[in-house]
């Protein structure tokens, strides 16, 4: 198994995923001015929760190692 | 014992292996040649591939195009840096170049097939991009790369003891979940980053169902192939393993495109009138 990358590199994929969600999703939806498209962001809740959970686990693994 | 922070494949090839370095240089060189040639062709001779005009597309000026590409490069760099630390330079390069070959080529074939085969009545096309890989913006290829890498990495962190199939499936679901929002937003009149043309029988949020099926299948299959790469490298060396990877990706692409045609025809036969599964009227 691959060793975990050192901090802060280990969090880069989470940053990329949430950065894309923020830029292409949230800011993109706000730019449309359509409240329905902003509200539709709720469907991505599983992906956002998964990314935040992963960030928390990576951080916990850092502390315990 | 704490769960490992990242559970992915073993590093694909020893960093210092000269053969692996040679393959990396060759693959990246080919990628650069295709991108430069495609970019020149797209902007300087759009008639060759019958590129639709960008008239009226919001934020399609040069500065916007370069800024959007720069944003994609920044996010892709984060994931490439992480991939290098996890898989080594050879594995990271194969993941990046494989992403271009897999998604860029698949999208281009689907786009050009729809553009030049009147039986399909058009599929879709991208409107924005400074740099291009064939008829797909480099930003879209990079976006696929970093979303695939990030989704599969997050999946690996969440289910560290799961096998490769479960990790690949969860990664595919996470990427597809994100696209459920990104696609309606980016195809709205305010952005028109890409345009759907085909009157497909089943749409989800006004987007063809095949798009979401494609997202899941591409990430799922790609992650499984990348899992198998270290074994190939160990048995056959980095050069033959690279040929195997790109050959397998091409074969999968052909199968997925054929599957899209079969799925679309089967849905058209089963669904009497076009269906659009909407939320909030979108």
Interface residues (C-beta under 8 A of the other chain):
Chain A: X1 X2 X4 X5 X6 X9 X10 X12 X13 X14 X15 X16 X17 X19 X20 X21 X23 X24 X25 X28 X29 X31 X32 X33 X34 X36 X37 X39 X40 X41 X43 X44 X46 X47 X50 X51 X53 X54 X57 X58 X60 X61 X62 X64 X65
Chain B: X2 X3 X4 X5 X6 X7 X8 X9 X10 X11 X71 X75 X76 X78 X79 X81 X82 X85 X86 X87 X143 X146 X147 X149 X150 X151 X153 X154 X155 X157 X158 X173 X174 X175 X177 X178 X180 X181 X182 X184 X185 X186 X188 X189 X190 X191 X205 X279 X280 X281 X282
